[in-house]
Amino acid sequence: MTNIEVFNTIVGFVLADLYEAFPVPINLRAPKYAVQAGLPEDPEHLQFNDSDPAAAAITWLLQEGFIRAADNNSDGFLVPACVLSHKGLQLLSMPESIDRKESFGSRIMTAAKSGSIDGVKDLSKTLMLQGSKLAFKIGMEYLMQP
């Protein structure tokens, strides 16, 4: 998998866990998500490393405001008491399309529970693209106000 595919997969599994637990905070552990994404299990994933894609993906979700944590200065390896932010919940609550009534959150949670790496990766990619479009639309509406 490419870096972006690994990122999308990890983000999908993280968001699925947070969506299922919402509003109860949970601890996020980077090694768990690295393994779920199909990365090799090795001792290096048991210690924090800046290049660890799971820790980097979790840190990105924090910095972009999709999730909140008790400790926002976390290194991404272990993020205590983490919960979806309003922005993250809003994104996961959107339906994938007008034809589908099921939310992204429900679909990604189902894919994660079934262990479908490709399903999680594809839904996460679509979710991030939809989120970008939504943010752009809201930004344009704000700029067009008198």
PASEBA-1860 file (N, C-alpha, C; in nm, 3 decimals):
! residues 146
1> MTNIEVFN> 0.085/-0.119/0.000/0.000/0.000/0.000/0.089/0.124/0.000 ~ 0.038/0.229/-0.062/0.109/0.358/-0.060/0.088/0.424/0.076 ~ 0.166/0.529/0.103/0.151/0.602/0.229/0.009/0.654/0.248 ~ -0.051/0.708/0.142/-0.186/0.765/0.154/-0.289/0.654/0.178 ~ -0.267/0.536/0.119/-0.358/0.424/0.144/-0.347/0.376/0.288 ~ -0.225/0.370/0.340/-0.204/0.333/0.481/-0.271/0.437/0.570 ~ -0.249/0.564/0.539/-0.310/0.673/0.616/-0.462/0.659/0.615 ~ -0.522/0.643/0.498/-0.669/0.631/0.489/-0.720/0.513/0.570
9> TIVGFVLA> -0.648/0.402/0.567/-0.690/0.284/0.641/-0.684/0.308/0.791 ~ -0.575/0.365/0.838/-0.559/0.393/0.981/-0.666/0.493/1.026 ~ -0.684/0.600/0.952/-0.786/0.700/0.985/-0.924/0.635/0.993 ~ -0.953/0.547/0.899/-1.082/0.479/0.900/-1.104/0.397/1.024 ~ -1.005/0.318/1.065/-1.018/0.236/1.185/-1.030/0.322/1.311 ~ -0.953/0.431/1.319/-0.960/0.521/1.434/-1.099/0.583/1.443 ~ -1.149/0.637/1.332/-1.280/0.702/1.332/-1.392/0.602/1.362 ~ -1.378/0.479/1.314/-1.479/0.376/1.343/-1.486/0.349/1.493
17> DLYEAFPV> -1.370/0.337/1.558/-1.369/0.313/1.703/-1.431/0.429/1.779 ~ -1.395/0.551/1.739/-1.447/0.669/1.809/-1.596/0.687/1.786 ~ -1.642/0.656/1.666/-1.785/0.668/1.633/-1.865/0.567/1.714 ~ -1.813/0.446/1.725/-1.882/0.343/1.801/-1.889/0.378/1.950 ~ -1.784/0.438/2.003/-1.778/0.470/2.146/-1.845/0.602/2.182 ~ -1.869/0.689/2.085/-1.919/0.824/2.110/-2.043/0.821/2.199 ~ -2.052/0.906/2.299/-1.965/1.017/2.340/-1.863/0.980/2.447 ~ -1.845/0.852/2.472/-1.752/0.807/2.575/-1.608/0.813/2.522
25> PINLRAPK> -1.520/0.883/2.592/-1.380/0.891/2.548/-1.311/0.754/2.557 ~ -1.221/0.728/2.463/-1.142/0.605/2.465/-0.995/0.639/2.445 ~ -0.908/0.546/2.484/-0.765/0.563/2.460/-0.731/0.507/2.323 ~ -0.655/0.583/2.246/-0.610/0.537/2.115/-0.465/0.494/2.126 ~ -0.435/0.375/2.074/-0.299/0.321/2.076/-0.253/0.297/1.933 ~ -0.150/0.367/1.892/-0.100/0.358/1.754/-0.068/0.216/1.709 ~ -0.003/0.133/1.792/0.030/-0.002/1.744/-0.092/-0.083/1.703 ~ -0.204/-0.066/1.772/-0.326/-0.138/1.736/-0.369/-0.103/1.594
33> YAVQAGLP> -0.364/0.026/1.560/-0.410/0.071/1.429/-0.310/0.035/1.318 ~ -0.183/0.032/1.353/-0.082/-0.011/1.256/-0.107/-0.156/1.215 ~ -0.135/-0.240/1.314/-0.162/-0.382/1.286/-0.292/-0.396/1.207 ~ -0.397/-0.322/1.246/-0.524/-0.329/1.174/-0.508/-0.288/1.028 ~ -0.417/-0.196/1.002/-0.394/-0.149/0.865/-0.309/-0.246/0.784 ~ -0.265/-0.353/0.849/-0.188/-0.454/0.777/-0.039/-0.430/0.777 ~ 0.007/-0.336/0.860/0.152/-0.314/0.870/0.215/-0.429/0.947 ~ 0.341/-0.459/0.920/0.404/-0.572/0.989/0.416/-0.546/1.139
41> EDPEHLQF> 0.391/-0.652/1.215/0.409/-0.642/1.360/0.557/-0.661/1.389 ~ 0.615/-0.564/1.452/0.754/-0.578/1.494/0.776/-0.494/1.619 ~ 0.883/-0.520/1.691/0.908/-0.448/1.817/0.915/-0.297/1.802 ~ 0.950/-0.248/1.683/0.960/-0.103/1.661/0.826/-0.033/1.681 ~ 0.715/-0.104/1.652/0.583/-0.043/1.670/0.542/-0.036/1.817 ~ 0.622/-0.095/1.905/0.589/-0.091/2.047/0.650/0.030/2.115 ~ 0.729/0.107/2.045/0.786/0.230/2.098/0.756/0.342/2.000 ~ 0.739/0.463/2.054/0.706/0.575/1.966/0.819/0.605/1.869
49> NDSDPAAA> 0.781/0.633/1.747/0.877/0.669/1.642/0.804/0.771/1.554 ~ 0.865/0.886/1.531/0.800/0.991/1.453/0.755/0.944/1.315 ~ 0.820/0.844/1.261/0.783/0.797/1.128/0.671/0.693/1.131 ~ 0.625/0.657/1.247/0.519/0.558/1.259/0.392/0.614/1.197 ~ 0.341/0.551/1.091/0.225/0.607/1.021/0.098/0.612/1.106 ~ 0.082/0.520/1.200/-0.038/0.524/1.284/-0.033/0.643/1.379 ~ 0.081/0.664/1.443/0.095/0.779/1.533/0.080/0.910/1.455 ~ 0.136/0.914/1.335/0.126/1.034/1.252/-0.018/1.061/1.211
57> AITWLLQE> -0.094/0.956/1.177/-0.235/0.972/1.138/-0.319/1.022/1.255 ~ -0.296/0.966/1.374/-0.370/1.010/1.493/-0.336/1.155/1.525 ~ -0.209/1.189/1.516/-0.167/1.328/1.541/-0.233/1.422/1.440 ~ -0.240/1.382/1.315/-0.304/1.464/1.211/-0.452/1.486/1.244 ~ -0.522/1.380/1.285/-0.664/1.394/1.321/-0.682/1.493/1.436 ~ -0.590/1.489/1.532/-0.594/1.585/1.643/-0.569/1.728/1.595 ~ -0.464/1.746/1.517/-0.426/1.879/1.471/-0.530/1.941/1.378 ~ -0.598/1.859/1.301/-0.701/1.909/1.209/-0.838/1.925/1.275
65> GFIRAADN> -0.848/1.886/1.401/-0.971/1.909/1.476/-1.081/1.806/1.455 ~ -1.049/1.688/1.402/-1.150/1.583/1.386/-1.174/1.510/1.517 ~ -1.072/1.509/1.603/-1.084/1.444/1.732/-1.027/1.535/1.840 ~ -1.070/1.509/1.965/-1.018/1.581/2.082/-0.964/1.479/2.180 ~ -0.869/1.523/2.260/-0.810/1.432/2.359/-0.785/1.507/2.488 ~ -0.776/1.431/2.597/-0.745/1.490/2.727/-0.608/1.557/2.724 ~ -0.518/1.500/2.646/-0.382/1.554/2.634/-0.356/1.585/2.487 ~ -0.374/1.712/2.449/-0.353/1.750/2.310/-0.206/1.758/2.272
73> NSDGFLVP> -0.119/1.739/2.368/0.024/1.738/2.340/0.076/1.596/2.323 ~ -0.015/1.504/2.301/0.021/1.364/2.285/0.115/1.345/2.167 ~ 0.199/1.243/2.176/0.291/1.212/2.068/0.225/1.127/1.960 ~ 0.097/1.092/1.977/0.027/1.012/1.880/0.038/0.863/1.905 ~ 0.135/0.821/1.987/0.153/0.680/2.016/0.041/0.630/2.107 ~ 0.013/0.705/2.213/-0.099/0.678/2.303/-0.171/0.809/2.325 ~ -0.296/0.814/2.288/-0.376/0.935/2.306/-0.485/0.901/2.406 ~ -0.473/0.954/2.530/-0.571/0.921/2.632/-0.701/1.000/2.617
81> ACVLSHKG> -0.810/0.937/2.658/-0.942/1.001/2.665/-0.976/1.078/2.538 ~ -0.979/1.007/2.428/-1.005/1.068/2.298/-1.151/1.052/2.259 ~ -1.207/1.154/2.194/-1.346/1.154/2.151/-1.356/1.231/2.020 ~ -1.458/1.200/1.942/-1.482/1.278/1.820/-1.514/1.422/1.856 ~ -1.463/1.516/1.781/-1.502/1.656/1.797/-1.634/1.678/1.725 ~ -1.690/1.796/1.738/-1.814/1.827/1.665/-1.790/1.811/1.515 ~ -1.676/1.859/1.469/-1.640/1.849/1.327/-1.632/1.703/1.283 ~ -1.569/1.618/1.363/-1.557/1.477/1.329/-1.691/1.406/1.330
89> LQLLSMPE> -1.774/1.436/1.429/-1.906/1.374/1.437/-1.994/1.418/1.321 ~ -1.986/1.545/1.287/-2.064/1.599/1.175/-2.025/1.529/1.045 ~ -1.897/1.511/1.025/-1.848/1.446/0.904/-1.896/1.300/0.897 ~ -1.887/1.229/1.008/-1.928/1.088/1.010/-2.079/1.070/1.004 ~ -2.154/1.173/1.038/-2.300/1.165/1.036/-2.358/1.187/0.897 ~ -2.276/1.236/0.804/-2.323/1.262/0.668/-2.351/1.131/0.595 ~ -2.457/1.128/0.514/-2.475/1.011/0.427/-2.373/1.018/0.314 ~ -2.336/0.901/0.261/-2.236/0.897/0.153/-2.289/0.966/0.029
97> SIDRKESF> -2.419/0.951/0.003/-2.481/1.014/-0.113/-2.630/1.031/-0.085 ~ -2.695/1.101/-0.173/-2.839/1.122/-0.158/-2.913/0.989/-0.163 ~ -2.863/0.897/-0.244/-2.928/0.766/-0.259/-2.914/0.678/-0.136 ~ -2.805/0.698/-0.060/-2.779/0.615/0.058/-2.817/0.692/0.182 ~ -2.896/0.632/0.267/-2.937/0.697/0.392/-2.840/0.668/0.506 ~ -2.764/0.558/0.494/-2.672/0.518/0.600/-2.555/0.617/0.607 ~ -2.516/0.655/0.727/-2.407/0.751/0.744/-2.271/0.688/0.718 ~ -2.172/0.775/0.692/-2.035/0.728/0.677/-1.992/0.655/0.804
105> GSRIMTAA> -2.028/0.710/0.919/-1.989/0.649/1.046/-2.038/0.506/1.058 ~ -2.164/0.483/1.024/-2.220/0.347/1.032/-2.151/0.253/0.935 ~ -2.127/0.301/0.814/-2.065/0.215/0.712/-1.920/0.183/0.746 ~ -1.847/0.283/0.796/-1.705/0.259/0.826/-1.693/0.171/0.950 ~ -1.785/0.185/1.045/-1.785/0.101/1.164/-1.813/-0.045/1.125 ~ -1.907/-0.066/1.034/-1.939/-0.201/0.987/-1.820/-0.263/0.915 ~ -1.755/-0.186/0.830/-1.637/-0.235/0.757/-1.524/-0.270/0.854 ~ -1.504/-0.185/0.956/-1.398/-0.210/1.053/-1.425/-0.337/1.134
113> KSGSIDGV> -1.550/-0.355/1.176/-1.585/-0.475/1.254/-1.566/-0.602/1.172 ~ -1.590/-0.593/1.042/-1.574/-0.712/0.958/-1.428/-0.737/0.921 ~ -1.340/-0.640/0.955/-1.198/-0.655/0.926/-1.162/-0.626/0.781 ~ -1.249/-0.558/0.709/-1.226/-0.528/0.568/-1.134/-0.407/0.553 ~ -1.006/-0.434/0.536/-0.908/-0.326/0.521/-0.941/-0.241/0.399 ~ -0.971/-0.305/0.286/-1.004/-0.230/0.164/-1.131/-0.148/0.183 ~ -1.231/-0.202/0.250/-1.356/-0.128/0.275/-1.331/-0.006/0.360 ~ -1.254/-0.022/0.467/-1.222/0.090/0.556/-1.142/0.196/0.481
121> KDLSKTLM> -1.043/0.151/0.405/-0.956/0.243/0.329/-1.037/0.324/0.229 ~ -1.124/0.257/0.153/-1.203/0.326/0.050/-1.305/0.422/0.111 ~ -1.371/0.381/0.218/-1.467/0.470/0.284/-1.397/0.591/0.345 ~ -1.281/0.569/0.404/-1.205/0.679/0.465/-1.161/0.780/0.359 ~ -1.117/0.730/0.245/-1.077/0.818/0.134/-1.195/0.904/0.089 ~ -1.309/0.841/0.069/-1.430/0.914/0.027/-1.472/1.014/0.134 ~ -1.463/0.972/0.259/-1.500/1.059/0.371/-1.413/1.184/0.376 ~ -1.283/1.168/0.358/-1.192/1.284/0.361/-1.221/1.378/0.243
129> LQGSKLAF> -1.252/1.322/0.128/-1.286/1.406/0.012/-1.417/1.482/0.035 ~ -1.516/1.414/0.090/-1.645/1.479/0.119/-1.626/1.589/0.224 ~ -1.541/1.563/0.323/-1.513/1.662/0.426/-1.449/1.787/0.369 ~ -1.358/1.768/0.273/-1.294/1.882/0.208/-1.396/1.964/0.130 ~ -1.486/1.896/0.060/-1.590/1.966/-0.016/-1.683/2.043/0.076 ~ -1.719/1.980/0.188/-1.808/2.046/0.284/-1.740/2.170/0.343 ~ -1.614/2.159/0.380/-1.541/2.272/0.435/-1.531/2.386/0.333 ~ -1.506/2.351/0.207/-1.497/2.452/0.102/-1.632/2.523/0.085
137> KIGMEYLM> -1.740/2.447/0.084/-1.874/2.504/0.067/-1.907/2.599/0.182 ~ -1.879/2.556/0.305/-1.907/2.641/0.421/-1.823/2.767/0.416 ~ -1.696/2.752/0.377/-1.608/2.868/0.365/-1.658/2.967/0.261 ~ -1.702/2.917/0.148/-1.754/3.005/0.041/-1.881/3.075/0.086 ~ -1.969/3.003/0.154/-2.092/3.065/0.204/-2.059/3.177/0.303 ~ -1.960/3.155/0.386/-1.919/3.257/0.483/-1.863/3.380/0.411 ~ -1.781/3.358/0.311/-1.722/3.470/0.236/-1.825/3.549/0.157 ~ -1.933/3.485/0.116/-2.036/3.551/0.034/-2.137/3.629/0.119
145> QP> -2.127/3.618/0.250/-2.220/3.693/0.336/-2.193/3.842/0.325 ~ -2.300/3.921/0.330/-2.280/4.068/0.320/-2.212/4.124/0.442
END
